[in-house]
Amino acid sequence: MFEPAAKQHAYAALTPDVVLDALSDLGLAVDGRMTALSSYENRVYQVMLDDNSSLVAKFYRPERWSDAQILEEHSFAAELMADEVPLVGPLNLQGKTLHHAHGFAFSVSPRRGGRMPELDDAEVLEWIGRFIARIHIVGARHAFATRPTLNVATFAVESRDWLLAQNIIPLDQQSAWREVCDQAIALAENAFSAHPAHHIRLHGDCHPGNILWTPTDLPNGGPHFVDLDDARMGPAVQDLWMLLSGERAQRTLQLSMLLDGYEQMRELDRSELALIEPLRTLRLIHYSAWLARRQDDPAFVQHFSWFGSSDYWAGQTHMLVEQCEAMQEEPLYA
């Protein structure tokens, strides 16, 4: 098993005093109360102000995105909000949405809560479909200039090559994993070649945990996102498939309900449905590399204590075998 070199991670320096000082320097009347919110990729805090209101401060993971890429995310959020798409974007403070303090880039947003949507409810799925279509209407207007594109090379090939080059995978699992990973990548490449898709700006990581739902009897009730941290270019179906779960019949029904809502607002190229299992495969490979690259984070063991063992990689091999089979089945239809 790969053992990362012992070194202090940048987040070790992000103390409560650093957070509060950074916000105070923006002219915010913080009163010292702050709560860490559920986030691993970045560090996110609810901070109380003297008037008993609250804001959310997001400190970006160092070296993940450049300032230009973060500002493209902020610009996309501003476009969406200007079109009245329900999204909580960063506040403009002292003429900027992106700030720097003590070596960290950060932004500040209004606090807005919610819960996970009930995806067994047809009305909820249809509403979410309309919501995602509205994001894609804006996303299709022009391309990102600096943020990456989701494709086989960036999500799978680069991840596979890095994992092998860094000797992340235990020797007793490496050959089996590499063999099936190579097969999975080849099948995904064939699918993307056979079904070339138009790329638009996406949310990029549209799983149920990233959609917040507020009661529909409240103003602005329904689904919303609180940021676009994983926004990138890619096929529209990327923002739909992660909302599907269960056996094939259940996923087909869920997809039909999502598309009932989506296509009230925007047409989906149905040939992209053939990319659902290839996209799932890319995410599976990419996720292992994403985890391995973050083992030096002081919070890693707390969140991912199960990562890296021979059992983990045997499980990944098994899931890739299943994905190879799934990519050779008939695509979902709705």
C-alpha positions in Angstrom: 0.0 0.0 0.0 1.3 3.5 -0.9 2.4 5.5 2.1 2.4 9.3 1.4 5.4 11.2 2.6 4.7 12.8 6.0 4.3 16.6 5.6 2.1 19.3 6.8 -1.0 19.9 4.6 -1.9 23.5 3.8 -5.2 23.1 5.6 -3.3 22.6 8.8 -2.7 26.3 8.8 -6.4 27.2 8.4 -7.2 27.9 12.0 -10.4 29.5 13.3 -8.4 32.7 13.9 -7.2 32.7 10.3 -10.8 32.3 9.1 -12.2 35.0 11.3 -9.4 37.5 10.6 -9.9 37.0 6.8 -13.5 37.8 7.1 -13.0 40.7 9.4 -10.5 42.2 7.0 -13.4 42.3 4.4 -15.3 44.5 6.8 -17.6 41.8 8.0 -18.7 42.1 11.7 -17.9 38.5 12.8 -18.7 37.8 16.4 -16.5 34.8 16.8 -19.1 32.0 16.4 -18.4 29.7 13.5 -19.3 26.1 12.6 -17.6 23.8 10.1 -20.1 22.6 7.5 -20.0 19.2 5.8 -17.4 19.6 3.1 -14.2 17.7 2.4 -12.9 19.0 -0.9 -12.9 22.6 0.4 -13.3 24.0 3.9 -16.6 25.6 4.4 -17.8 27.5 7.6 -21.0 29.1 8.7 -19.9 32.3 10.4 -22.2 34.4 12.7 -22.2 38.2 12.5 -22.9 40.8 15.3 -26.5 41.2 14.1 -27.1 37.4 14.6 -27.3 36.8 10.8 -24.9 34.3 9.2 -22.8 33.9 6.1 -20.9 31.0 4.6 -17.2 31.2 3.9 -15.6 28.8 1.5 -11.8 28.3 1.5 -10.7 26.6 -1.7 -8.5 23.6 -1.6 -5.0 24.9 -2.4 -3.6 24.1 -5.9 -6.8 22.6 -7.2 -8.2 25.5 -9.2 -6.4 28.6 -10.5 -7.8 32.0 -9.7 -9.0 32.2 -13.3 -10.9 28.9 -13.0 -12.5 30.0 -9.8 -13.6 33.3 -11.3 -15.1 31.4 -14.3 -17.2 29.5 -11.8 -18.3 32.8 -10.1 -19.1 34.3 -13.5 -21.2 31.2 -14.4 -23.0 31.5 -11.1 -23.7 35.2 -11.8 -25.2 34.3 -15.2 -27.5 31.7 -13.7 -28.7 34.0 -11.0 -29.3 36.8 -13.5 -31.6 34.3 -15.3 -33.3 33.6 -12.0 -32.0 30.1 -11.8 -32.1 29.0 -8.1 -28.4 29.0 -7.1 -26.6 30.6 -4.3 -23.5 32.4 -5.6 -20.7 34.3 -4.0 -21.2 37.8 -2.7 -19.4 40.8 -4.2 -17.5 42.3 -1.3 -15.1 45.3 -1.8 -15.7 44.9 -5.5 -14.6 41.2 -5.7 -16.1 37.7 -5.3 -12.7 36.0 -4.9 -10.5 37.0 -1.9 -7.1 36.0 -0.6 -5.7 35.8 2.9 -2.9 33.8 4.6 -2.2 31.9 1.4 -5.8 30.8 0.9 -8.3 31.8 -1.8 -11.9 32.1 -0.4 -15.3 33.4 -1.2 -18.3 34.4 1.0 -21.9 33.5 0.2 -25.4 33.9 1.8 -26.4 31.1 4.0 -29.2 28.9 2.6 -30.0 25.5 3.8 -32.1 22.6 2.6 -32.3 18.8 2.6 -31.7 16.1 0.0 -34.6 15.7 -2.5 -36.9 12.8 -2.4 -36.0 11.1 -5.6 -38.8 8.5 -5.4 -41.3 11.3 -5.9 -42.2 11.8 -9.6 -43.0 15.5 -9.1 -39.6 16.1 -7.5 -37.8 14.4 -10.3 -39.7 16.4 -12.9 -38.9 19.6 -11.1 -35.2 18.8 -10.8 -35.3 18.0 -14.6 -36.6 21.5 -15.3 -34.0 23.0 -12.9 -31.1 21.2 -14.6 -32.4 22.2 -18.1 -32.4 25.8 -17.0 -28.8 25.5 -15.9 -28.0 24.0 -19.3 -29.8 26.7 -21.3 -27.4 29.2 -19.7 -24.5 26.8 -19.9 -24.9 26.3 -23.6 -24.5 30.0 -24.4 -20.7 29.9 -24.5 -17.8 27.8 -23.4 -15.5 27.9 -20.4 -12.1 29.3 -21.3 -10.0 27.8 -18.5 -12.0 25.1 -16.7 -11.5 21.5 -17.9 -13.5 19.2 -20.1 -14.9 15.9 -18.9 -13.8 13.2 -21.4 -12.0 9.9 -21.4 -8.6 11.4 -21.4 -9.0 13.8 -18.5 -11.1 11.6 -16.3 -9.9 8.0 -17.0 -6.6 7.9 -18.9 -4.8 10.5 -16.8 -6.2 9.0 -13.6 -5.1 5.4 -14.5 -1.6 6.5 -15.6 -1.1 8.6 -12.4 -2.3 5.8 -10.1 0.1 3.4 -11.7 3.1 5.8 -11.9 2.7 6.6 -8.2 2.4 2.9 -7.2 -0.8 3.6 -5.4 -2.3 0.1 -6.1 -1.0 -2.8 -4.0 1.0 -5.2 -6.1 -1.3 -8.1 -5.4 -4.1 -6.2 -7.1 -2.3 -4.1 -9.6 -2.3 -6.5 -12.6 -6.0 -7.4 -12.3 -7.1 -3.8 -11.9 -5.0 -2.5 -14.8 -6.2 -5.2 -17.1 -9.9 -4.5 -16.5 -9.3 -0.7 -16.3 -7.7 -0.8 -19.8 -10.7 -2.7 -21.1 -13.1 -0.3 -19.5 -11.3 2.7 -21.0 -11.3 1.1 -24.5 -15.1 0.5 -24.2 -15.7 4.1 -23.0 -13.6 5.5 -25.9 -15.6 3.4 -28.4 -18.9 4.8 -26.9 -17.7 8.4 -27.1 -16.5 7.9 -30.7 -19.8 6.3 -31.7 -21.9 9.0 -29.9 -20.1 12.3 -30.1 -21.8 14.8 -27.9 -21.9 18.6 -27.9 -20.1 20.0 -24.8 -21.7 22.7 -22.7 -20.9 24.2 -19.3 -22.2 21.8 -16.6 -22.7 21.6 -12.9 -20.5 18.6 -13.3 -21.1 16.7 -10.0 -24.9 16.6 -9.9 -25.5 13.8 -7.4 -28.4 13.9 -4.9 -26.2 15.1 -2.0 -25.3 18.2 -4.1 -29.0 19.2 -4.6 -30.6 21.0 -1.7 -34.4 21.1 -1.5 -36.5 23.6 0.5 -40.3 23.3 1.0 -42.3 24.4 -2.0 -44.6 26.5 0.1 -41.7 28.9 0.9 -40.5 31.7 -1.4 -38.0 30.2 -3.8 -38.8 26.7 -2.6 -37.7 23.6 -4.5 -34.2 22.6 -5.6 -31.1 24.7 -5.6 -27.3 24.4 -5.6 -25.0 26.3 -3.3 -22.0 26.4 -5.6 -20.5 25.1 -8.8 -17.2 23.8 -7.5 -17.0 21.0 -10.1 -18.3 23.0 -13.1 -16.7 22.0 -16.3 -17.4 21.3 -20.0 -19.1 18.1 -21.0 -22.2 16.4 -22.4 -25.5 17.4 -20.9 -26.4 13.9 -19.7 -23.5 14.1 -17.2 -25.8 16.2 -15.0 -28.6 13.7 -15.2 -27.2 10.2 -14.8 -26.0 10.5 -11.2 -29.6 11.0 -10.1 -30.5 7.4 -11.3 -30.3 4.4 -9.0 -31.6 0.9 -8.5 -32.3 -1.8 -11.0 -32.7 -1.1 -14.7 -36.4 -0.8 -14.6 -36.2 1.7 -11.7 -33.5 3.8 -13.5 -35.5 3.8 -16.7 -38.6 5.2 -14.8 -36.4 7.8 -13.0 -34.9 8.9 -16.3 -38.3 9.2 -17.9 -39.5 11.5 -15.1 -36.3 13.6 -15.2 -36.6 14.1 -19.0 -40.3 14.9 -18.7 -39.2 18.0 -16.8 -36.0 18.6 -18.6 -37.6 18.7 -22.1 -40.2 21.1 -21.0 -37.4 23.6 -21.0 -34.7 22.2 -23.3 -34.3 19.4 -25.8 -31.8 16.6 -24.9 -30.0 14.9 -27.7 -31.2 11.3 -26.9 -28.0 9.8 -28.4 -26.3 11.0 -25.2 -28.2 8.3 -23.2 -25.6 5.8 -24.7 -23.0 7.7 -22.6 -24.5 7.1 -19.2 -22.6 3.9 -18.4 -19.3 5.2 -20.0 -19.6 8.3 -17.9 -20.2 6.2 -14.8 -17.1 4.3 -15.6 -15.0 7.4 -16.0 -16.2 8.7 -12.6 -15.3 5.4 -11.0 -11.7 5.5 -12.2 -11.3 9.3 -11.6 -12.7 8.9 -8.0 -9.9 6.5 -7.0 -7.3 8.9 -8.2 -9.1 11.8 -6.6 -8.9 10.0 -3.2 -5.3 9.0 -3.6 -4.2 12.6 -4.4 -5.7 13.7 -1.1 -4.2 11.3 1.4 -2.0 14.0 3.0 -5.1 16.0 4.0 -5.4 16.0 7.8 -9.1 15.0 7.5 -8.5 12.2 5.1 -8.5 9.3 7.6 -11.6 10.6 9.2 -13.5 10.6 5.9 -11.9 7.8 4.0 -10.4 5.3 6.4 -11.4 2.4 4.1 -9.3 3.7 1.1 -6.2 2.0 -0.3 -6.3 -1.6 1.1 -6.2 -4.7 -1.1 -9.9 -5.2 -0.4 -10.6 -1.7 -1.7 -8.8 -2.3 -5.0 -10.3 -5.8 -5.4 -13.7 -4.1 -5.0 -12.8 -1.5 -7.7 -11.7 -4.3 -10.0 -15.0 -6.0 -9.5 -17.0 -2.8 -10.2 -15.0 -2.1 -13.4 -15.8 -5.7 -14.6 -19.5 -4.8 -14.0 -19.1 -1.6 -15.9 -17.6 -3.3 -18.8 -20.7 -5.5 -18.9 -23.0 -2.6 -18.5 -21.3 -0.6 -21.4 -22.0 -3.6 -23.7 -25.7 -3.6 -22.9 -28.4 -1.7 -24.6 -28.4 1.9 -23.3 -31.2 3.2 -21.1 -34.1 4.8 -23.0 -37.0 7.0 -21.9 
